[in-house]
Amino acid sequence: MQQTNKLGLNKIELTDSPPDITTINPNWDTIDAELDAARKIQTAGGTGTAITLTIPSLVDNLLRTFIVAANNGSAATTINGKPLYKPGTTTAPNLIAGKAVTVWYNATSSCFFIKASAEGNASPGDVLATKTFSSDNDTGITGTMPNRGAVTITPGTANQAITAGYHNGSGYVAGDPDLISANIKAGSNIFNIAGKTEVVDTTEATNPIAAASVLSGKVGFVNGAKVTGSIASKAAQTYTPGTTDQTIAANQYLSGIQTIVGDADLVTGNIKAGATIFNVAGKTEVVDTTEATNPIAAASVLSGKVGFVNGAKVTGNIVDHSLTNQALADIDVDGIAAVGRLYVRPPKGYYGYGNTWLYKEDPDFIAANFRADKNFFGLQGAMPIKKGITGATSEIEAKSVQRSSNGYAYMEIDPNQYYDGVSWVRNAQPNLIPTNITNGINIFGVVGNSTKVLSGIATISTGTWSFKSSGSIKDYAAGINACYYINVSGLTFKPTKIVAFLATPSSYKHVRNTVIYQANTTTPGESTIFCAFDTFYYYDTDAAVANTYAAYVNSTGFVLPVGNSPNLAGGTVIWFAIQ
């Protein structure tokens, strides 16, 4: 009987014999339940984050409206085990108890999405008072933000807070055209405007100036008022100083005698050569030492020598190396220029007589450290040159050979010799031949051909294996059959052959030696398994053998069948594994 795709309603088919109209009775029950669910809003069951709803079956775009039973606090939430998200996201919505919400099922994402109504994270304090808004939490919420309108602030000496709330953009901080530097006292700073240097507080209560205490024509300020002086001044007059005091007559403005004092330093030793001051001639050695362009300094004068410049005495500190051989601090063979040159850096100082030697001591600069056929700055090398036994491309005998634990071979060569880089160093090892090396192993280019054989005794185990019908199989039908097998571990190589025979008495009389595993040497990866105990053999790839029997042969062990006769149970097998 066929059914509808959406609600699974039964269909009557003409091929039914006979057609049974009673099969549509469940349809009415299904339709009745769906219509009842559509006309009512059910209250959610479960918890705030694990909601349960009555839903006959989940189909793509299924729509359901329900009343939230408990807040979910925006935490991850499921409906009937399916996650609930905001539309087009993987974020859980905020569900409020008592609110009706509508969700729809998305079969592709295997989740429910809430039907968008109102979203947002605004709170009442974010919205103007008397204005309403909706958010994740509720709808028709009234804002509480105060409307400050246009606010004017007049700066003062203290900070003024700007009150929280909405400002319409017409408010301002008042300015004042008098707020300029010329109106601010020097040393003060009002709203980042520095006071003018000349604007000062002229308060003076004790000794304020007056016109009678200021020279005529001179102006000052005191206690906020401008004061112009009235004291008469004597006219200017030139006096010629000498080596003795000269007096100025009284009553020429000053309260006493004006005196021009002489100076005992007015002597020739204090006067520059070529100059005469009040008939005193300067000393020859007294000169103007001004030099702006190339003044001497201690670093430009030999040590112990003295000069003068720009009024100062200068004692030189250049070291004089003219009479002493000097050891070199730095030497470079090829780091500065081409190979083949020797560069030296002389010690800082003065070399004036042409008989100073520079030297650098190096205990390794001896003939024994240089090839005998080379000359280095007049030193002829004495190091022997090591070449091959019969020529430059022949072989040199090593003194000895040692082998380390990590597989390296070390050859000792003669020390203090120069090797030409083309001869071989050799050491005779007569045992380094293929027959002494494991088959397939390469040691210093010698590939081994020696075969390994391992043997042991294994107990026959009982189990059931799955056999397939393809391939060359005898005595076994396709499917799961009882099978007796051996399980061996501890190999150190993957065998190419495994031979086994029974080692314990058995009532299974026709037992004989046999090869129970043979690797295919023509096609690598294919194997042949023989089981002469039950005249069974199988030929397939290694992978197919493992998939068919759970049998395997690798470098650590093997699991192979030996037959299906119960007489094999508990017996022991002697086996040989050949590399």
Secondary structure, DSSP 8 states (H G I E B T S, - for coil): --B-TTT--B---TTSSS--GGGGHHHHHHHHHHHHHHHS-EE-EE-SSEEE---S---TT-EEEEE--S--TT--EEETTEEEESTTSS------TT-EEEEEEETTTTEEEE--S------GGGSBBT-EE--SS-SSEEB-B-EEES-EE---SS-----SSEE-S--EE---TT-SGGGS-TT-EETTEE--TT------SSS---GGGSBTT-EEEETTEEEE--B-----------SS-EEE-SSSSSSS-EEE---TT-SGGGS-TT-EETTEE--TT------SSS---GGGSBTT-EEEETTEEEE--B-B-TTS-EE-SEEESSSSS-TT--EEE--SSB--SS---EE---TT-SGGGSBTT-EETTEE--B-EE--SSSTTSEEE-SEEEE-TTS-EEEE--SS-EE-SSSEEE---TT-SGGGSBTT-EETTEE--B--EEEEEEE-EEEEEEE-SSSS--S--SEEEEEEEEEEE--SS--SEEEEEE-S--S-TT---EEEEEE-SSSTTEEEEEEGGGTEEEEEEHHHHHHHHS-EE-SSEEEEEEES-GGGTT-EEEEEEE-
